[in-house]
Amino acid sequence: MSQKAIDASFSGLKNKPIQHQIDVQGIKMNYAEIGSDSLPVAFFVHGSPGSWTAFIDFMKDTSLLKKVKMVSVDRIGFGDSDLGEGEKSLQRQVALLKPIVAHEKRFGKKIILIGHSLGGPVIARMAMDYPELIDNLIIVAGSISPDLEPNEKWFRIPMTFKPISILIPASFRASNDEILYLKPELEKMLPLWKNIRQPVIVIQGGKDMLVNPQNADFAEKMLVNSAKVEIVRIDTMNHFVPWSHPFLIKNAILKDL
């Protein structure tokens, strides 16, 4: 989404998001924030491909802004965070997000992570690696089970080679890079799920054609030490929950406060 489109989206509204760019380990990381610093933080992490603007409609929700500050990031390789340079390692992805989360946590505020699609395993890894920064998790249509990852190497590997790689859009190139290596990254996380102690809400649609709905069952099985696990299953819902059923995410955020 262009800056012009972003400005138009918030035309007439009192509050507008502010974008920041910081250097993390030599990588330019971009994120947007809106709302009062005195409030708990809803921290959004997009899928693949995507950008911080995936959650722009939440940032326009005036009733939600009365309850939480909102932060939405461009993960590495997307938006204005080194576009096109995908990162295979989820451990490194969350290390690049850590300074942004830590900045919001500096006054001891509650941090609620919301991750959609590939953002789901990213926020789970964040809770595994930096539990002191995270209070709640909301996994939305998250691709978290290695056994449920589809075998797409037949078309993803050729997309890494020139001239094909230089012909596809930068965001899709970054997406291909991280999805190609997602299964082994999820396998590395298997022994770490027991370390998640925060309350977790999982939202999953039964008509999801991109992420196997059984990922919700995997979460229920693996979150053995979570303070509370709630699975929200909607049989008729597809993968695009932030746009088709935003109220489910909003309700989950409000429940976590």
LINGI-V935796 format. One line per field, one symbol per residue. ss: DSSP state (@ for helix, = for strand, . for the rest). psi: psi as a letter, one per 40 degrees, with the letter a starting at -180 (. if undefined). Layout:
BEGIN
ss->???
psi->???
END
This chain:
BEGIN
ss->..@@@@@@@........=======..========.....======......@@@@@@@@..@@@@..======....=..=........@@@@@@@@@@@@@@@@.....======.@@@@@@@@@@@@.@@@..=====.....@@@....@@@@.@@@...@@@@..@@@@@@@@@@@.@@@@@@@@@@@@@@...=======.........@@@@@@@@......======......@@@@.@@@@@@@@@@@.
psi->hidddddddeheidhiihiihihhfehhhhiiiiiheeiihhhhhiahiaidedfdddeehdddeediihhhihiheibfgghegihdhdddddddddddddddedeeihhhhhhhbedddddddddddgdeehdihhhhfhgehdeehiheddddddeeiieddeeiidddddddddddedddddddedeedeeheiihhhhhieehedhhdeddddddddgdeidhhhhhhhdeiadfddddfdddddddddde.
END
